[in-house]
């Protein structure tokens, strides 16, 4: 007689590879619901610039700024692009009197050290309006693939994940650390995606302006 046990994923176990393709994104849908309900909110997209994101978010707001932080840190190496994220202070964020109602951070915090990620998170929170929301991705204890992920809009509740062969260290920044960094925000939703990747939406405390 042979016994078989179903292999189950647990925190801390090897997660495997995150494949490119279309993935369900409840967090994106929550963000778009917020924009649809509270029209006119300013949106800051810190992820890689793409026409898909530009066209999608332009339908909800006239105040949209896409700041390709991933492109800024790309350094051309002998064998292609090498991503060197360096110090968070070197990443330029817009200086403006009006705060953003939505900030899309994606998995950007993964690629800084804990200290640098905390500094960058504080700068993000400072630019988020009271009642504003932020969309982020973080891993569980297991690392996600050692390459920046390009999140492109695919539909209202799905994203096109494109992996860059950027040769950066595997990120292991868990959501609890991110929540601690953004102490002025409360988590609205946390969604478990595949292979140890989590997607979550946080809202800055305080009444909306």
C-alpha positions in Angstrom: 0.0 0.0 0.0 1.3 3.4 -0.9 0.5 6.6 0.9 0.6 10.0 -0.7 0.5 13.4 0.9 -0.5 16.6 -0.8 2.3 19.1 -0.8 1.2 22.2 0.9 2.9 25.6 0.8 3.9 27.0 4.2 5.5 30.3 5.2 9.3 29.9 4.9 9.2 27.2 2.3 10.7 27.5 -1.2 8.1 29.3 -3.3 9.3 28.5 -6.8 9.2 30.8 -9.8 6.7 33.5 -10.6 5.9 33.1 -14.2 5.1 36.0 -16.5 1.5 36.4 -17.6 -1.9 37.6 -16.5 -2.7 37.4 -12.8 -5.8 38.2 -10.9 -5.4 41.4 -8.9 -8.1 42.2 -6.3 -6.1 45.1 -5.0 -6.1 46.8 -8.4 -9.9 46.4 -8.5 -10.2 48.0 -5.1 -8.1 50.9 -6.2 -10.2 51.4 -9.3 -13.4 51.2 -7.3 -12.0 54.0 -5.0 -11.1 56.2 -8.0 -14.5 55.6 -9.6 -16.3 56.5 -6.3 -14.1 59.5 -5.5 -13.4 60.9 -9.0 -10.7 63.4 -9.6 -8.1 62.0 -7.1 -4.5 62.6 -8.1 -2.6 59.3 -8.9 1.1 58.7 -8.6 2.4 55.6 -10.3 6.0 54.7 -9.2 6.2 51.6 -11.3 7.6 51.1 -14.8 5.9 53.4 -17.3 3.6 51.7 -19.7 0.9 52.9 -22.1 -1.5 50.3 -20.5 -1.2 52.0 -17.1 -1.4 55.5 -18.6 -4.5 54.8 -20.6 -6.2 52.9 -17.8 -5.7 55.4 -15.0 -6.3 58.4 -17.3 -9.9 57.2 -17.5 -10.3 57.9 -13.8 -8.4 61.1 -13.3 -6.9 64.1 -15.1 -4.1 64.3 -12.5 -1.9 61.4 -13.2 1.9 61.2 -12.8 3.9 58.1 -13.8 7.4 58.2 -12.4 9.4 55.2 -13.6 11.6 54.6 -10.6 12.6 51.2 -12.0 14.0 52.9 -15.2 15.9 55.4 -13.1 17.9 52.7 -11.3 18.7 50.6 -14.4 22.4 50.5 -15.1 23.6 49.1 -18.4 26.0 46.2 -17.8 28.0 44.0 -20.0 25.3 41.3 -20.0 22.3 43.6 -20.0 20.6 45.8 -17.4 21.7 45.5 -13.8 19.3 47.1 -11.3 21.1 49.0 -8.6 18.5 50.6 -6.3 21.1 52.3 -4.1 19.8 54.7 -1.5 16.1 55.6 -1.3 17.0 59.3 -1.0 18.3 59.2 -4.6 14.8 58.4 -5.9 13.1 61.6 -6.9 9.5 62.1 -5.8 7.4 65.0 -7.0 7.4 68.1 -4.9 3.9 69.6 -5.0 1.5 71.3 -2.6 -1.3 68.9 -3.3 -1.0 65.3 -2.0 -2.0 62.2 -4.0 -5.2 60.3 -3.4 -3.7 57.1 -4.8 -0.1 55.9 -4.9 0.9 52.8 -6.8 4.2 51.4 -5.3 4.0 47.9 -6.7 7.0 45.9 -5.4 9.5 48.8 -5.3 10.2 48.6 -1.6 11.5 45.0 -2.0 14.7 46.2 -3.6 16.0 48.5 -0.9 17.6 47.5 2.4 15.2 47.6 5.4 16.6 50.9 6.5 16.3 52.4 3.0 12.8 50.9 2.5 11.7 52.5 5.7 13.0 55.9 4.7 11.3 55.6 1.3 8.0 54.5 2.8 8.0 57.6 5.0 8.4 59.8 2.0 5.6 58.0 0.2 3.3 58.3 3.3 4.1 62.0 3.4 2.8 62.5 -0.1 -0.4 60.5 0.5 -3.5 62.6 1.3 -5.5 61.8 4.4 -7.9 59.0 3.4 -5.7 58.3 0.4 -4.8 54.7 -0.6 -1.6 53.0 -1.6 -1.2 49.7 -3.5 1.9 47.6 -2.7 3.2 44.1 -3.2 5.4 42.2 -0.7 6.6 38.7 -0.2 5.8 36.4 2.7 8.9 35.0 4.4 9.9 33.2 1.2 11.5 35.4 -1.5 9.9 36.2 -4.8 12.0 36.0 -7.9 15.2 38.1 -7.9 14.1 40.5 -10.6 11.9 43.6 -10.7 8.3 42.8 -11.8 6.7 45.1 -14.3 3.0 45.4 -13.4 0.9 46.5 -16.4 -2.8 47.0 -16.5 -4.6 44.1 -18.2 -8.2 44.6 -17.0 -10.2 46.0 -14.1 -9.1 43.1 -11.8 -6.0 41.7 -13.5 -2.4 42.7 -14.2 0.1 41.6 -16.7 3.2 40.5 -14.8 6.4 41.0 -16.8 9.7 39.8 -15.2 12.9 41.7 -15.8 16.2 39.8 -15.8 17.8 42.5 -13.8 20.0 40.4 -11.4 19.1 42.0 -8.1 19.1 40.2 -4.7 16.0 38.2 -3.9 13.5 40.4 -2.0 12.3 39.1 1.4 10.4 42.1 2.7 7.3 40.7 4.5 4.1 42.7 4.7 4.4 43.1 8.5 7.5 45.2 8.0 5.8 47.3 5.4 2.8 47.9 7.7 5.2 49.0 10.4 7.0 51.4 8.0 3.7 52.9 7.0 2.5 53.4 10.6 0.2 56.3 9.6 -1.8 53.9 7.4 -4.2 51.0 8.1 -4.5 47.9 5.9 -7.8 47.8 4.0 -7.3 44.5 2.2 -4.5 41.9 2.0 -4.6 39.4 -0.9 -2.4 36.3 -1.1 -1.2 35.8 -4.7 0.8 32.9 -6.0 4.3 31.9 -5.1 4.6 33.8 -1.8 3.7 37.2 -3.3 1.1 39.3 -1.5 -0.8 42.3 -2.7 -2.3 44.8 -0.3 -4.0 48.1 -0.1 -3.5 50.6 2.8 -5.3 53.8 3.6 -3.7 56.8 5.3 -5.4 57.7 8.6 -7.3 60.9 8.9 -10.3 62.5 7.2 -10.3 63.0 3.5 -9.6 66.5 2.4 
